[in-house]
Amino acid sequence: MIQLDNLTKVFDTPKGAVTAADNISMEVPAGEICILLGPSGCGKTTTLKMINRIIRPSSGKVFINGEDTTGLDTQDLRRNIGYVIQQIGLFPNMTIEDNISVVPRLLGWDKTRYRERAREHMDMIALDPDAFLKRYPSELSGGQQQRIGVARALAADPPVMLMDEPFGAIDPINRAVIQDEFLKMQQELKKTIMFVSHDIDEAIKMGDSVAVFREGKLVQYSTPDDLLAAPQNDFVESFLGEDRALKRLNLVRVREVVSDDIGTVSPGDTLETALARIDDYGYQNAILVVNDKRQPVGLISRALARTTKGFCRDHLQNVSATVSLDDDLRKVASLMFAQDITWLPCVDAKGRVCGQITQRAMTHHLGSRFRPGTTDASSSHVATEE
């Protein structure tokens, strides 16, 4: 856990005192990722660097796992905090193995242990240890170097990690890959992480919580969904952009919106029966045909059922798409737009129909929890602009 208690930094400049971070108080629960977000010069990086004393606070305290770090030796403090920056900072004259092993060696680990740790973390970041450990940083791509930077920060198994725009200099395709790999690692490692970003989409994807800064103040601290649903003020709303409702689609899973009230027919049913079932579900222009295992085998459209006689099995049309319970609503919306439809069947892990998701249900879900200008009283993250 990371707790900041009225953390403040005032810089003396020729033009007078400048407050870069103004009484920042917040708490990051153990095992979660908190994204510090905001425009340039808002205080997010200053706040991050005060945690490991790269910048010394003017006042306030930092607690890590309940321990006041004020009295700790600076070097000891930093050795127990993983640190990743955009510029990576690998030592060019050291091999990748030596770069990853820097902190474990300083902590007195024996050679066998820190070499094993280096190999373990190469596997974790999806780089072949036999192919890369003896190389030098100049022999790696920017994306590969960034992964090594993450591995080095993790090598001594620190409980806390600080990340300052770690993926900002990487091209969008590799950035998405590294973000996904990092989130997979986090599911296993459960580090407590503070992560500076200027990218709203990255913040929403990576963060368990998001702290929005403005002019040295913390103006909102909440979950990504709450942030998008209920911006605290006009600045936050403007910073998030007009498409924040669309951004929320990434955060909601089908299982949160799916309805088990879905009309189906069997292959042996008549088209007359199919038409009657379509009329029962008036917003559908087709009915799903399922086999005896409740797996979708086709569709019968309203137009076909009205103009044709016979059995469903003889007139099956292709199912345009299905979604799973773990798909996000962005995928659902994309499929609906591509197919020009307003509902999709949902299948479980065994391919059995378990319900449906409709455009109306998605709209209701996104609009019902919050309205612009409201706040979530149940949120565990509280921030006020004083």
Phi and psi in degrees as a GROMACS rama.xvg file:
@    title "Ramachandran Plot"
@    xaxis  label "Phi"
@    yaxis  label "Psi"
@TYPE xy
-115.808  127.823  ILE-2
-126.559  127.252  GLN-3
-107.734  128.539  LEU-4
-119.682  100.561  ASP-5
51.5112  42.8465  ASN-6
-70.9362  127.536  LEU-7
-137.19  141.856  THR-8
-135.306  123.706  LYS-9
-117.622  122.647  VAL-10
-97.3833  136.959  PHE-11
-88.4542  124.995  ASP-12
-126.83  165.569  THR-13
-57.6255  -24.5387  PRO-14
-94.4068  5.81956  LYS-15
116.491  -176.669  GLY-16
-74.07  137.022  ALA-17
-123.446  122.901  VAL-18
-88.8126  108.492  THR-19
-86.254  -30.973  ALA-20
-139.634  125.261  ALA-21
-117.903  96.1579  ASP-22
52.5866  57.8316  ASN-23
-81.085  118.752  ILE-24
-125.863  122.339  SER-25
-163.902  164.505  MET-26
-136.963  128.846  GLU-27
-106.567  113.848  VAL-28
-61.6507  152.462  PRO-29
-58.2269  136.45  ALA-30
82.1126  7.89426  GLY-31
-114.159  159.263  GLU-32
-105.17  125.328  ILE-33
-112.214  125.338  CYS-34
-96.7807  128.002  ILE-35
-94.7602  118.595  LEU-36
-127.367  144.242  LEU-37
160.818  171.205  GLY-38
-69.6864  168.199  PRO-39
-58.2392  139.756  SER-40
77.6316  14.9043  GLY-41
-88.3297  -10.5794  CYS-42
108.444  -1.57102  GLY-43
-68.4747  -43.1121  LYS-44
-70.9555  -38.0824  THR-45
-59.0078  -43.8244  THR-46
-60.6499  -44.9902  THR-47
-60.6623  -45.9935  LEU-48
-71.5848  -19.0066  LYS-49
-72.5044  -22.5253  MET-50
-66.4751  -40.6593  ILE-51
-106.269  15.8052  ASN-52
64.6653  23.8671  ARG-53
-62.4496  -34.6391  ILE-54
-117.541  127.762  ILE-55
-84.3523  131.608  ARG-56
-64.0417  147.444  PRO-57
-77.0601  -34.2252  SER-58
-161.963  170.693  SER-59
94.2317  174.681  GLY-60
-134.011  156.56  LYS-61
-121.07  127.947  VAL-62
-115.193  133.341  PHE-63
-119.974  119.344  ILE-64
51.157  40.8424  ASN-65
84.665  -6.29203  GLY-66
-96.6617  127.753  GLU-67
-68.7132  119.55  ASP-68
-85.0696  -0.159223  THR-69
-56.2584  -41.9684  THR-70
-89.2618  -0.457446  GLY-71
-77.9434  145.022  LEU-72
-60.3884  135.578  ASP-73
-59.4967  -44.012  THR-74
-64.7311  -41.069  GLN-75
-63.3005  -40.6581  ASP-76
-60.0717  -47.9831  LEU-77
-68.3004  -32.6391  ARG-78
-68.9705  -17.2617  ARG-79
-103.802  11.9031  ASN-80
-128.94  119.875  ILE-81
-72.3849  141.439  GLY-82
-136.946  124.311  TYR-83
-127.384  131.493  VAL-84
-122.888  164.891  ILE-85
-61.3538  -37.4344  GLN-86
-79.3125  -0.627336  GLN-87
71.3142  -58.2933  ILE-88
74.1159  29.5417  GLY-89
-68.8095  147.046  LEU-90
-78.3947  115.879  PHE-91
-67.0984  -24.6723  PRO-92
-90.2856  3.91619  ASN-93
-111.211  148.72  MET-94
-68.856  168.367  THR-95
-61.0463  -40.2403  ILE-96
-60.6114  -43.7764  GLU-97
-67.946  -37.5453  ASP-98
-60.5139  -46.8893  ASN-99
-64.968  -30.0015  ILE-100
-90.881  3.01539  SER-101
-54.8836  -56.7051  VAL-102
-68.8971  -44.7472  VAL-103
-55.3948  -36.9264  PRO-104
-65.902  -42.0319  ARG-105
-63.3906  -29.5734  LEU-106
-82.9362  -1.07022  LEU-107
88.4794  16.1984  GLY-108
-65.4548  147.37  TRP-109
-75.7941  161.471  ASP-110
-59.8843  -41.5701  LYS-111
-61.028  -41.4464  THR-112
-68.0539  -46.0673  ARG-113
-75.3668  -25.0277  TYR-114
-70.8216  -39.8717  ARG-115
-62.5372  -40.5945  GLU-116
-63.8569  -39.6738  ARG-117
-60.9  -43.1077  ALA-118
-65.9715  -41.75  ARG-119
-59.1853  -43.6713  GLU-120
-76.45  -26.2566  HIS-121
-64.3644  -42.5148  MET-122
-60.9555  -39.6722  ASP-123
-64.8696  -34.0494  MET-124
-96.4302  14.4832  ILE-125
63.1689  40.4093  ALA-126
-123.958  132.033  LEU-127
-66.5746  116.483  ASP-128
-61.1592  -37.0315  PRO-129
-64.7641  -30.7047  ASP-130
-86.6642  -23.8779  ALA-131
-118.338  -25.1124  PHE-132
-61.4656  -31.9565  LEU-133
-93.9688  2.72745  LYS-134
-82.1971  168.835  ARG-135
-107.574  157.086  TYR-136
-52.289  -36.4397  PRO-137
-64.8255  -16.5142  SER-138
-89.9087  1.22504  GLU-139
-111.335  154.881  LEU-140
-73.12  167.976  SER-141
-60.0212  -41.8442  GLY-142
-64.7112  -39.0796  GLY-143
-67.1919  -40.3618  GLN-144
-62.0772  -38.6397  GLN-145
-64.5068  -37.9704  GLN-146
-63.5167  -39.8377  ARG-147
-63.0378  -37.7511  ILE-148
-59.4015  -40.274  GLY-149
-66.3347  -44.4059  VAL-150
-60.8574  -40.6296  ALA-151
-63.3539  -40.7956  ARG-152
-65.0175  -28.8048  ALA-153
-89.2778  -11.7061  LEU-154
-58.8499  -40.3071  ALA-155
-88.4182  9.3882  ALA-156
56.5894  52.5347  ASP-157
-71.4804  146.358  PRO-158
-72.4602  -22.2261  PRO-159
-126.377  139.873  VAL-160
-127.633  139.625  MET-161
-115.38  131.921  LEU-162
-133.009  118.776  MET-163
-106.774  96.9435  ASP-164
43.765  55.1549  GLU-165
-65.8585  -24.3546  PRO-166
-112.782  11.5807  PHE-167
-66.5406  -28.8751  GLY-168
-94.1458  5.93536  ALA-169
-99.0915  145.788  ILE-170
-62.7066  155.204  ASP-171
-55.5562  -38.4953  PRO-172
-67.5771  -50.5325  ILE-173
-66.665  -32.5288  ASN-174
-61.6763  -44.0927  ARG-175
-63.3031  -39.4201  ALA-176
-63.4717  -46.6437  VAL-177
-66.4164  -39.4569  ILE-178
-59.0821  -45.5176  GLN-179
-62.521  -43.592  ASP-180
-65.1829  -38.9258  GLU-181
-65.264  -40.6932  PHE-182
-65.167  -35.4368  LEU-183
-63.9831  -42.5204  LYS-184
-61.5247  -42.8476  MET-185
-63.4168  -33.5041  GLN-186
-59.4685  -32.897  GLN-187
-88.2296  -42.2052  GLU-188
-85.6318  -31.8757  LEU-189
55.0497  49.0917  LYS-190
-76.8989  156.871  LYS-191
-93.9882  119.368  THR-192
-129.899  132.999  ILE-193
-112.086  131.933  MET-194
-138.074  112.227  PHE-195
-82.7427  133.594  VAL-196
-147.461  153.084  SER-197
-109.809  1.11333  HIS-198
-101.468  112.928  ASP-199
-62.7005  -41.4974  ILE-200
-63.6939  -38.6665  ASP-201
-64.7061  -42.1371  GLU-202
-61.1581  -43.3278  ALA-203
-66.9745  -38.8096  ILE-204
-71.9174  -42.0183  LYS-205
-91.9953  -27.0746  MET-206
-90.739  139.264  GLY-207
-77.5957  -28.4348  ASP-208
-144.613  158.448  SER-209
-131.99  130.321  VAL-210
-110.651  118.49  ALA-211
-98.7096  127.199  VAL-212
-109.751  150.142  PHE-213
-150.735  122.491  ARG-214
50.6422  44.7008  GLU-215
84.2451  -3.07478  GLY-216
-110.973  149.049  LYS-217
-88.8903  112.947  LEU-218
-101.427  -22.0971  VAL-219
-157.922  138.194  GLN-220
-138.606  109.57  TYR-221
-159.798  177.028  SER-222
-68.0112  157.686  THR-223
-56.5027  -41.1514  PRO-224
-65.6031  -43.8719  ASP-225
-64.9538  -37.9574  ASP-226
-60.8565  -47.2151  LEU-227
-70.7099  -34.0011  LEU-228
-78.131  -33.2744  ALA-229
-140.763  74.3638  ALA-230
-57.7726  138.254  PRO-231
-67.2205  -33.7607  GLN-232
-154.661  -178.426  ASN-233
-63.3868  -35.4199  ASP-234
-62.3088  -48.7657  PHE-235
-62.2183  -43.4611  VAL-236
-61.4436  -42.9171  GLU-237
-67.3544  -39.9314  SER-238
-65.5731  -36.448  PHE-239
-72.045  -26.4061  LEU-240
95.8882  161.57  GLY-241
-70.9615  -16.3389  GLU-242
-96.6121  23.4014  ASP-243
-62.3482  -28.6935  ARG-244
-64.4898  -38.5368  ALA-245
-68.2078  -36.6845  LEU-246
-60.216  -32.5939  LYS-247
-66.1021  -21.5904  ARG-248
-59.1906  -30.4737  LEU-249
-67.9677  -21.6211  ASN-250
-95.5598  -14.286  LEU-251
-106.16  131.308  VAL-252
-93.9503  154.727  ARG-253
-55.7689  -37.6696  VAL-254
-59.4366  -22.6662  ARG-255
-79.8563  -15.1219  GLU-256
-123.292  -16.9397  VAL-257
-61.8805  145.203  VAL-258
-115.926  136.998  SER-259
-85.0544  2.49497  ASP-260
-87.8176  84.2495  ASP-261
-129.615  134.603  ILE-262
-82.3688  135.906  GLY-263
-140.483  161.584  THR-264
-134.062  165.762  VAL-265
-100.865  161.342  SER-266
-57.1497  -28.5935  PRO-267
-84.3882  -5.21152  GLY-268
-73.9821  154.606  ASP-269
-80.8503  160.932  THR-270
-65.3358  -27.8656  LEU-271
-63.142  -42.7082  GLU-272
-63.2471  -41.7937  THR-273
-60.0397  -42.0135  ALA-274
-63.9921  -41.4967  LEU-275
-61.9631  -39.8244  ALA-276
-68.95  -35.7837  ARG-277
-62.788  -41.3475  ILE-278
-65.4573  -33.1478  ASP-279
-61.7329  -33.9478  ASP-280
-109.699  76.8455  TYR-281
-58.4046  -24.5218  GLY-282
-82.416  -7.49128  TYR-283
-96.1756  138.872  GLN-284
-100.525  8.8781  ASN-285
-157.358  163.305  ALA-286
-123.355  141.054  ILE-287
-81.8656  135.935  LEU-288
-102.474  125.312  VAL-289
-122.476  149.994  VAL-290
-85.1602  -171.399  ASN-291
-70.5693  -9.22989  ASP-292
-100.795  10.4388  LYS-293
61.2962  30.3215  ARG-294
-94.2326  136.604  GLN-295
-68.1462  132.306  PRO-296
-120.074  -7.71318  VAL-297
167.902  -178.043  GLY-298
-127.491  152.848  LEU-299
-121.337  119.926  ILE-300
-82.5472  159.275  SER-301
-61.2471  -42.6421  ARG-302
-61.2573  -41.5289  ALA-303
-66.9988  -45.2061  LEU-304
-65.0522  -28.6039  ALA-305
-74.5903  -31.6764  ARG-306
-109.535  -0.674575  THR-307
-130.803  148.877  THR-308
-109.739  158.83  LYS-309
125.427  -158.554  GLY-310
-108.391  152.302  PHE-311
-58.9097  -38.0875  CYS-312
-60.3296  -22.538  ARG-313
-93.2052  -1.60246  ASP-314
-137.813  31.5777  HIS-315
-67.087  134.529  LEU-316
-106.901  153.317  GLN-317
-64.6497  141.262  ASN-318
-75.4284  120.685  VAL-319
-64.4766  -37.6742  SER-320
-172.029  157.658  ALA-321
-132.018  162.947  THR-322
-128.752  159.68  VAL-323
-105.659  166.938  SER-324
-62.6329  -27.9044  LEU-325
-94.1258  -0.990167  ASP-326
-68.1645  151.321  ASP-327
-93.037  164.927  ASP-328
-69.6555  -19.7078  LEU-329
-63.9343  -42.2905  ARG-330
-63.9242  -42.5193  LYS-331
-60.3918  -48.3123  VAL-332
-60.7207  -40.5149  ALA-333
-61.9525  -43.1699  SER-334
-65.3163  -41.1544  LEU-335
-63.7611  -43.5375  MET-336
-64.1643  -43.5628  PHE-337
-64.5753  -35.7246  ALA-338
-96.6801  -4.05336  GLN-339
54.7209  52.0392  ASP-340
-130.925  164.822  ILE-341
-117.983  5.54104  THR-342
-152.387  156.012  TRP-343
-141.393  141.908  LEU-344
-74.2659  147.369  PRO-345
-111.697  135.446  CYS-346
-119.929  152.114  VAL-347
-86.6715  -171.261  ASP-348
-63.3938  -22.0051  ALA-349
-97.829  10.8835  LYS-350
77.8586  15.1325  GLY-351
-92.2125  140.71  ARG-352
-66.5998  125.288  VAL-353
-121.823  1.06933  CYS-354
157.91  -163.143  GLY-355
-144.284  159.557  GLN-356
-127.465  133.832  ILE-357
-116.942  157.406  THR-358
-60.8265  -39.3162  GLN-359
-63.2092  -41.6487  ARG-360
-64.6853  -38.7606  ALA-361
-62.9941  -46.3058  MET-362
-61.7511  -42.8851  THR-363
-63.6345  -43.1368  HIS-364
-63.0016  -44.2036  HIS-365
-69.5978  -28.4425  LEU-366
-97.3887  -13.438  GLY-367
-86.4092  -30.4282  SER-368
-74.833  -39.9392  ARG-369
-140.099  157.741  PHE-370
-125.725  154.828  ARG-371
-54.172  134.757  PRO-372
87.6102  0.807021  GLY-373
-101.522  166.714  THR-374
-127.653  160.047  THR-375
-97.1576  107.826  ASP-376
-67.4707  -20.8253  ALA-377
-87.3188  -6.13447  SER-378
-64.3284  138.942  SER-379
-84.1068  -8.62495  SER-380
-104.875  123.824  HIS-381
-126.29  132.398  VAL-382
-142.227  139.181  ALA-383
-130.997  149.434  THR-384
-98.0655  115.435  GLU-385
